[in-house]
Amino acid sequence: MSVATSRRKRLIGISLTYFGLIMLLVVFIGPLLWVLGLSLKTRAQIFVTPPVLVWTPTFEHYARVLTQADFIASFMNSLTVTSASVALSLVIGVPASYVFARFRFFGSGAMFYTLLLMRMLPPVAILLPIFILFTRLGLANSRIGLIIAYTTFSLPLIVWIMRDFFEGLPKELEEAAYIDGASRMTTFLRIVLPLARPGIVTASILCLLLAWNDFIFAAILTNNATRTLPVLMATYAGAETGTDWGSMTASGVLVVIPVIIFSLMVQRHLVAGLSAGSVK
């Protein structure tokens, strides 16, 4: 094979690779850019056919949304519920996953796969039982009830991710700490947890997305005072004058921004956590 032919095949391969990456970028980023564009148009420009591709951006929808008391209250509800459910899930799930990774006791396998089975159930299957239970316990229409509901779904995910992560950590480090006189709790807090930080960050982001984007549980288990952002956004589709696309897209962009900021802040740990276990 000549050098020119080899170079041509390599160029074709590189071109196809970049073409595929560009197409993936369009598929995943295109809808977000479209929503961002709609949020920066006036109501008249949104409904123009064909769509306006060049226009002067306006922030009237953002100003209207950010000055609404309902949006601020729903944003705080989402922030409180999401933060509390992620923190509670980590406090319970990380030690539990360490126990599953390091100890073998009667029924450990059955308990682990039972947790996974709970995560496999569709949310609708347990929505009615949870609603009835929370109503009788006085937890319906409260943030505490929603936090507990999200924790039940986040726990299996954290245990599943972190158990494999802990199993990948060398036991020799813990044994060396025991020889030096450290207790199991000290070893877990000062040696194991710092090493498991990438996995914890990865599990945290996944649990954050689960709680932050949830609609069905928030719609059933909250009222006007405790509803979250996804529930508030649904009200824009039922406006008396028709769907308020400006407010819906503007609030959609505002909902995405905190997740993007958090993901960028922990990007280094996220990449390490997602790649953990791929190289032994």
Secondary structure, DSSP 8 states (H G I E B T S, - for coil): --HHHHHHHHHHHHHHHHHHHHHHHHHHHHHHHHHHHHHTS-HHHHT-SS--SS-----HHHHHHHT-HHHHHHHHHHHHHHHHHHHHHHHHHHHHHHHHHH---TTHHHHHHHHHHHHHS-HHHHHHHHHHHHHHHT-TTSHHHHHHHHHHHHHHHHHHHHHHHHHTS-HHHHHHHHHTT--HHHHIIIIIHHHTHHHHHHHHHHHHHHHHH--HHHHHH--TTT--HHHHHHHGGG-TTS--HHHHHHHHHHHHHHHHHHHHHTHHHHHHHHHTTS--
